[in-house]
Amino acid sequence: MTSFYTEKELAALGLKSYGKNVLISRKASIYSPEKISIGSNVRIDDFCILSGEIMLGNYIHIAAYCALYGGFGIEMQDYSGLSPRCTVFSATDDFSGNFLISPMVDDEKTNVTGGKITIKQYSQIGANCVILPDITVGEGAAVGAMSLVNKNLDEWGIYAGIPAKKIKERERELLKFVKE
């Protein structure tokens, strides 16, 4: 017996759509599955949380303990990935003290804001990174472990730090492995 859902179990999850060769751990938590689209050749490991509007392309790996909070939408394009313990927030509460904070509080007493997160193709996010709302991670960008992404990242750069800053350009040799 595998720790991933069978084809029959995947169909029963109620996902908006999913492709071929989709491996989702039985230990992952999926909320609002009707808002989640998953391409082909995607693997989601143990103890991940997927919630809200999420669109995953093809050839994606989401490693253990990642959380994707897609209140305003999250899109991961082909050949992108999240290393263990990444958290992706497309929405955030107002911590100013002027509003209450909790999904259990009436909406008029909170001030949730945010924006879609797009992680473009060939990008990789290192372990324990946090991505804040309304961010685009450019094509081919790589983010070092334990970084905070609080602004858009240009394509084919290597970034690290709190907040993430560009360290250098990233090579594009990996493109020779992709058949168009």
Backbone as a ProteinNet text record, in pm:
[ID]
protein_1_A
[PRIMARY]
MTSFYTEKELAALGLKSYGKNVLISRKASIYSPEKISIGSNVRIDDFCILSGEIMLGNYIHIAAYCALYGGFGIEMQDYSGLSPRCTVFSATDDFSGNFLISPMVDDEKTNVTGGKITIKQYSQIGANCVILPDITVGEGAAVGAMSLVNKNLDEWGIYAGIPAKKIKERERELLKFVKE
[TERTIARY]
84.1	0	88.3	56.5	130.8	71.1	148.7	97.8	27.7	23.9	-44.1	-183.7	-275.1	-410.6	-408.2	-498.5	-518	-596.6	-606.2	-683.8	-829	-886	-1024.5	-1039.1	-942.3	-945.6	-927.1	-840.3	-822.2	-953.1	-1023.2	-1151	-1251.5	-1245.5	-1340.5	-1308.4	-1188.5	-1152	-1236.2	-1284.9	-1366.4	-1286.7	-1163.1	-1081.1	-1148.1	-1121.7	-1175	-1130.4	-1001	-946.8	-811.6	-771.8	-637.3	-597.4	-466.2	-413.3	-369.8	-273	-220.4	-98.3	-74.8	40.4	43.9	-66.6	-77.2	-63.3	34.7	61	38.4	-67.7	-98	-97.4	-17.4	-10.1	-145.8	-177.3	-299.1	-289.4	-169	-148.9	-152	-179	-195.3	-338.5	-357.6	-491.1	-532.3	-649.5	-699	-834.2	-840.8	-963.7	-1014.5	-1144.9	-1206.7	-1150.1	-1154.3	-1094.8	-1154.8	-1279.3	-1344.6	-1279.2	-1188.6	-1117.4	-973.5	-936.6	-797.5	-786.1	-698.2	-669	-524.4	-504.2	-370.9	-340.7	-225.5	-184.1	-135.6	-52.3	3.3	143.7	180.7	313.7	339.3	247.2	254.8	258.6	347	356.5	345.6	256	234.7	259.4	359.1	405.9	328.1	370.2	305.1	294.2	183	157.9	152.3	121.4	99.8	-44.8	-65.6	-199.6	-221.7	-331.2	-371.8	-512.3	-529.3	-657.2	-683.4	-802.8	-840.9	-813.7	-806.4	-786.5	-641.3	-619.2	-482.8	-483.5	-386.6	-369.8	-225.1	-208	-75.5	-59.3	50	79	130	220.2	276.1	418.4	457.2	592.6	625.7	541.9	557.8	574.7	663.5	679.4	659	569.2	548.9	590.3	703.1	763.5	687.8	724	655.1	644.8	533.2	505.2	488.4	459.6	431.9	286	260.5	123.8	98.6	-9.5	-50.2	-187.1	-192.7	-316.7	-361.6	-454.1	-490.7	-616.6	-639.2	-758.4	-774.1	-662.9	-664.4	-602.3	-569.9	-518.8	-369.7	-333	-192.8	-182.1	-83.8	-55.9	90.9	113.4	249	255.3	345.5	356	447.5	452.4	526.3	670.5	716.3	853.4	893.1	797.8	830.9	816.3	868.1	858.2	879	829.4	847.2	923.2	1034	1109.6	1036.9	1080.1	1006.3	982.5	864.7	825	808.8	778.8	749.1	605.2	581.9	446.9	420.9	308.3	270.8	137.4	140.1	21.7	-27.8	-146.8	-202.6	-294.1	-317.6	-399.3	-330.7	-358.5	-302.4	-400.8	-398	-477.7	-409.5	-484.3	-435	-390.3	-260.6	-203.6	-186.1	-246.5	-228.1	-288.9	-383.8	-456.7	-591.6	-621.6	-749.1	-858.9	-822.5	-917.6	-886.5	-985.7	-964.1	-898.9	-836.1	-764.7	-811.8	-879.6	-919.8	-1022.5	-1013.7	-1118	-1251.2	-1251.1	-1372.3	-1446.8	-1392.7	-1452.8	-1530.2	-1642.1	-1720.3	-1633	-1655.8	-1574.7	-1566.6	-1675.5	-1675.1	-1586.9	-1539.7	-1451.8	-1305.2	-1279.8	-1142.4	-1108.3	-983.7	-938.7	-837.8	-888.8	-803	-774.8	-647.5	-605.9	-513.5	-482	-389.5	-392.4	-336.1	-330.4	-272.8	-298.2	-254	-102.2	-59.2	82.5	102.2	200.6	235.7	381.4	403.8	539.7	558.3	637.4	649.1	734.9	726	790.6	940.9	991	1132.1	1182	1092.9	1134.1	1134	1223.2	1231.5	1243.3	1163.4	1164.6	1229.6	1334.8	1410.2	1335.3	1389.6	1326.1	1299.6	1184.6	1145.8	1128.8	1098.9	1074.7	929.7	908.8	775.3	755.9	642.4	606.4	481.1	488.5	377.2	284.6	166.3	66.5	110.1	42.5	54.5	196.4	253.6	392.6	397.4	490.4	524.7	670.8	696	832.2	861.5	955.7	984.6	1031.5	1016.2	1057.5	1201.5	1223.5	1357.7	1422.9	1351.5	1411.1	1430.5	1534.6	1560.7	1575.1	1508.7	1510.6	1577.5	1679.1	1753.1	1671.7	1713	1643.2	1624.1	1512	1476.5	1469.9	1428.1	1414.5	1270.4	1254	1123.2	1105.1	1007	979.1	864.9	899	798.7	787.7	855.9	843.4	864.1	821.2	835.7	983.1	1007.8	1144.1	1159.4	1270	1296.5	1328.2	1314.1	1340.2	1488.7	1515.9	1648.7	1749.2	1701.5	1790.8	1794.7	1900.5	1910.9	1898.6	1804.1	1769.1	1785.2	1816.3	1821.9	1814.2	1770.9	1773	1635.9	1637.6	1516.4	1530.4	1469.1	1392.8	1486.1	1428.1	1507.6	1566.4	1695	1765.4	1838.7	1853.7	1922	2070	2118.3	2259.2	2335.8	2276.8	2341.3	2241.3	2282.9	2201.6	2204.4	2098.7	2090.7	2114.8	2188.2	2212.1	2081.9	2077.4	1957.1	1977.9	2083	2113.5	2001.8	1923.8	1816.3	1716.1	1708.7	1611.1	1639.7	1764.9	1796.3	1726.6	1676.7	1608.3	1457.4	1409	1264.5	1234.5	1146.5	1104.9	981.7	989.8	875.7	767.9
-118.3	0	124.3	216.9	342.2	446.7	547.4	654.4	762.8	748.2	843.9	794	888.3	851.7	769.6	674.5	599.9	688.5	645.8	719.2	735.4	631.2	635.4	735.3	735.3	828.1	973.3	994.2	1128.1	1181.2	1097.4	1137.7	1175.9	1108.3	1134.1	1262.2	1318.8	1441	1560.5	1558.8	1669.9	1787.6	1760.8	1867.1	1926.2	2053.1	2118.9	2043.3	2006.1	1923.1	1868.4	1759.7	1706.7	1623.2	1615.5	1545.2	1403.1	1357.1	1221.3	1222.1	1108.6	1090.3	1196.8	1210.5	1303.1	1221.7	1255.9	1186.9	1284.7	1262.9	1345.8	1256	1291.8	1214.1	1210.4	1095.9	1083.8	1168.9	1211.5	1292.7	1442.9	1480.4	1621.4	1663.6	1792.3	1845.7	1937.7	1911.2	1989.6	2048.1	2183.5	2255.1	2321.7	2325.9	2380.3	2314.6	2181.8	2113.1	2156.4	2203.4	2247	2371.8	2435.6	2554.4	2522.2	2395	2355.4	2275.9	2324.9	2257.8	2209.9	2085.9	2026.9	1966.8	2000	1946.7	1803.3	1762.3	1626.6	1624.1	1508.3	1486.6	1582.1	1578.6	1663.8	1575.4	1609.4	1535	1632.6	1598.8	1677.3	1584.5	1617.2	1528.3	1544	1465.4	1461.2	1598	1615.7	1727.7	1864.1	1864.7	1990.4	2034.5	2166.2	2224.7	2302.7	2273	2349	2400.4	2532.4	2593.4	2710.4	2719.4	2832	2808.6	2918.5	2915.2	2880.2	2759.6	2714.6	2648.7	2688.7	2627.5	2581.1	2450.3	2391.4	2342	2378.8	2332.8	2190.1	2160.3	2026.2	2017.7	1897.2	1869.4	1958.6	1949.8	2029.9	1937.9	1976.9	1905.5	2004.4	1968.8	2044.8	1952.7	1985.7	1899	1906.6	1819.4	1803.4	1933.7	1946.7	2056.3	2193.2	2198.4	2327.3	2365.7	2496.4	2546.1	2650.1	2631.1	2725.2	2778.9	2907.6	2972.1	3062	3013	3077.6	3160.3	3236.8	3319.9	3415.6	3468.4	3557.9	3491.4	3363.7	3287.6	3263.5	3140	3100	3020.7	3055	2979.8	2939.2	2809.2	2758	2701.9	2757.9	2714.9	2593.8	2537.7	2414.3	2418.7	2304.1	2282.4	2375.3	2415.5	2494.9	2405.7	2451.8	2367.6	2443.3	2380.8	2432.4	2327.4	2367.8	2279.6	2269.8	2180.1	2159.2	2286.3	2289.5	2391.2	2532.3	2545.7	2678	2716.1	2845.4	2897	3006.9	2993.4	3087.5	3149.8	3281.2	3353.7	3446.7	3422.9	3520.1	3619.9	3600	3691.2	3712.5	3828.3	3856.5	3939	3917.6	3997.6	4131.4	4225	4356.6	4347.2	4358.8	4344.9	4478.6	4586.5	4721	4739.1	4653.6	4670.8	4736.5	4773.6	4837.1	4736.9	4610.4	4506.6	4378.4	4291.4	4159.4	4069.2	3963.4	3870.8	3729.4	3669	3529.3	3497	3377.5	3338.1	3310.5	3309.9	3283.1	3411	3526.9	3656	3703.1	3772.2	3826.7	3914.3	3905.3	3976.8	4127.5	4189	4334.4	4376.7	4281.8	4312.9	4284.4	4238.1	4208.2	4293.4	4293.5	4365	4277.3	4176.8	4084.2	4144.9	4152.7	4204.7	4103.5	4125.4	4035.5	4050	3952.1	3948.8	3816.4	3784.2	3656.6	3642.9	3521.9	3487	3401.2	3438.2	3359.5	3317.7	3188.6	3133.9	3079.5	3151.1	3119.1	2994.8	2945.5	2819.2	2820.5	2703.6	2674.9	2739.1	2792.1	2855.3	2754.5	2774.8	2687.1	2772.3	2738	2809.3	2717.7	2766.5	2686.5	2661.2	2572.2	2529.4	2646.3	2639.8	2736	2879.8	2897.7	3032.5	3073.3	3203.9	3261.3	3355.5	3341.2	3432.3	3506.7	3639.7	3724.1	3753.2	3809.8	3828.6	3920.7	3900.8	3987.8	3989.3	3871.6	3856.8	3773.6	3811	3727.6	3689.1	3559.4	3507.4	3481.5	3555.6	3549.5	3412.7	3389.9	3263	3230.4	3106.8	3058.4	3110.5	3187.6	3240.4	3127.6	3139.9	3044.9	3125.4	3078.2	3148.8	3059.2	3112	3036.9	3009.5	2908	2864.6	2979.3	2975.4	3067.4	3213.2	3235.9	3372.5	3420.4	3552.6	3617.1	3691	3648	3711.6	3809.9	3939.1	4042.7	4140.6	4108.9	4188.8	4096.1	4142.4	4063	4031.8	3913.2	3871.3	3863.2	3918	3913.8	3771.9	3749.4	3615.6	3582.5	3455.2	3394.3	3460.6	3494.3	3543.3	3444.5	3451.4	3374.6	3475.3	3447.6	3539.7	3470.9	3549.9	3496.2	3611.4	3577.2	3674	3716.2	3802.5	3856.5	4008.5	4076.8	4022.6	3967.9	3889.2	3828.7	3936.3	3922.7	4014.4	3932.2	3990.2	3920.2	3906.3	3783.7	3754.9	3753.9	3686.4	3678.6	3622.4	3616	3556.9	3404.4	3341	3195.3	3143.5	3034.3	2970.5	2918	2898.2	2850.3	2713.5	2644.6	2514.6	2412.2	2427.1	2331.6	2327.4	2432.5	2438	2332.8	2283.5	2182.2	2048.9	2031.9	1907.7	1911.4	2027.2	2044.3	2034	1940.7	1924.2	2008.7	2098.1	2186.3	2113.2
0	0	0	-86.1	-96.5	-2.5	30.7	116.4	35.6	-97.3	-183.9	-218	-243.2	-283.5	-411.9	-421	-545.4	-642.5	-766.4	-866.5	-821.2	-765.9	-718.8	-602.9	-511.6	-398.4	-445.5	-544.9	-600.7	-657.2	-731.8	-790.6	-682.2	-569.9	-460.8	-382.5	-400.6	-327.9	-371.3	-494.4	-542.9	-595.1	-642.8	-699.9	-822.9	-849.8	-969.7	-1094.4	-1098.2	-1205.9	-1162.3	-1225.8	-1203.9	-1325	-1347.6	-1464.1	-1431.6	-1506.8	-1490.4	-1398.5	-1336.6	-1248.8	-1138.1	-1068.6	-955.5	-827.3	-747.5	-621.6	-506.6	-431.6	-314.6	-192.4	-94.8	28.5	98.1	152.1	232.6	360.2	393.8	514.1	483.5	358.2	322.9	356.6	384.6	412.8	298.8	242.8	130.2	167.2	166.3	197.3	69.5	50.8	-70.5	-195.9	-203.7	-319	-452.3	-451.4	-574.7	-634.1	-560.6	-608.5	-649.1	-646	-669.4	-799.3	-889.5	-1016.2	-1013.1	-1053.1	-1049.9	-1186.9	-1243.4	-1372.3	-1360.3	-1453.8	-1456.4	-1396.4	-1346	-1288.9	-1171.9	-1078.2	-959	-835.2	-743	-616.6	-500.2	-407	-286	-168	-88.4	17.5	148.4	248.3	378.9	445.1	517.3	606.8	537.3	408.1	336.5	357.1	351.1	358.1	229.5	160.2	42.7	69.5	60.4	92.6	-0.7	-56.2	-139.9	-286.9	-363.7	-508.7	-538.8	-589.7	-619.9	-756.5	-840.1	-970.6	-984.4	-995	-1009	-1151.4	-1215.1	-1350.5	-1349.9	-1442.5	-1460.1	-1403.9	-1365.5	-1314.8	-1195.3	-1094	-973.1	-853.2	-763.1	-636.3	-522.9	-432.9	-310.2	-196	-134.3	-33.7	99.7	189.5	318.2	396.3	467.6	560.1	493.8	364.8	299.9	322.1	323.3	336.5	228.5	152.8	48.5	86.2	120.5	160.4	45.7	-35	-159.9	-156.1	-52.6	-43.2	-160.9	-212	-327.2	-450	-440.2	-553.5	-548.7	-582.7	-596.6	-726.2	-808.5	-930.2	-930.5	-945.3	-964	-1105.6	-1186	-1324.2	-1338.4	-1458.2	-1486.1	-1435.4	-1385.5	-1339.8	-1224.8	-1144	-1025.8	-902.9	-790.1	-671.7	-542.3	-435.6	-300.4	-219.7	-160.7	-72.5	61.6	151.2	276	357.2	420.5	517.7	461.1	332.6	276.2	308.6	325.9	348.4	247.3	176.4	70.8	111.6	139	185.3	75.3	20.8	-74.3	-3.2	124.5	204.6	339.2	398.1	529.9	612.1	740.8	833	856.5	910.4	948.9	1094.5	1118.5	1252.3	1323.7	1270.3	1325	1464.1	1499.2	1623.8	1602	1478.8	1446.3	1412.6	1395.6	1358	1435	1442.4	1500.6	1396.4	1445.4	1357.9	1387.6	1289.4	1303.2	1195.7	1139.1	1044.5	1114.8	1246.7	1323.4	1361.3	1323.3	1353.5	1230.2	1251	1140	1050	917.8	819.5	845.6	891.6	912.3	1030	1107.4	1220.4	1189.8	1066.2	1023.9	902.2	864.4	744	671.8	603.1	529	392.1	357.4	227.7	162.1	36.7	-29.6	-178.9	-245.4	-390.4	-435.4	-560.6	-617.5	-613.5	-587.6	-595.2	-718.7	-800.8	-918.8	-906.9	-910.8	-912.3	-1053.5	-1131.8	-1274	-1297.5	-1420.3	-1455.4	-1427	-1393.2	-1363.6	-1234.7	-1152.2	-1026.6	-912.4	-819	-702.6	-577.8	-477.5	-350.1	-246.4	-180.1	-84.4	46	125.8	250.7	345.2	412.2	515.8	466.3	339.1	286.8	312.3	318.4	329.6	212.1	143.7	35.2	79.1	77.4	118.1	-0.4	25.4	-80.9	-194.6	-309.8	-426.6	-481.6	-499.8	-543.2	-670.8	-760.4	-875	-862.2	-861.3	-863.9	-1012.1	-1067.9	-1210.8	-1257.6	-1386.8	-1447.5	-1410.1	-1368.1	-1340.6	-1214.4	-1134.4	-1011.4	-909.9	-829.1	-720.7	-591.9	-486.2	-358.9	-255	-189.1	-88.7	36.1	109.8	230.6	329.3	399.8	507.6	462.9	339.3	287.9	300.7	304	307.1	175	97.1	-31.6	-10.2	-9.7	13.4	-103.7	-214.5	-336.3	-456.2	-573.5	-694.6	-721	-773.6	-805.8	-957	-1008	-1151.9	-1196.5	-1325.5	-1379.7	-1373.9	-1360.6	-1365.2	-1270.5	-1151.2	-1047.7	-932.4	-853.9	-730.2	-616	-526.1	-419	-283.5	-181	-45	54.3	175.4	284.7	332.4	435.2	495.8	496	400.3	288.1	179.6	89.5	-17.6	-108.6	-135.7	-226.4	-331.3	-447.9	-557	-526.2	-539.4	-515.1	-646.9	-746.3	-877.6	-978.9	-1102.1	-1208	-1195.9	-1241.4	-1240.8	-1382.3	-1392.7	-1521.6	-1580.5	-1711	-1779.3	-1844.5	-1807	-1867.5	-1848.9	-1743.1	-1717.9	-1832.4	-1910.2	-2020.6	-2126.6	-2135	-2235.9	-2206.4	-2083.9	-2047.1	-2075.4	-2110.6	-2131.6	-2281.1	-2312.3	-2452.7	-2475.5	-2569.2	-2599.6	-2675.7
[MASK]
++++++++++++++++++++++++++++++++++++++++++++++++++++++++++++++++++++++++++++++++++++++++++++++++++++++++++++++++++++++++++++++++++++++++++++++++++++++++++++++++++++++++++++++++++++

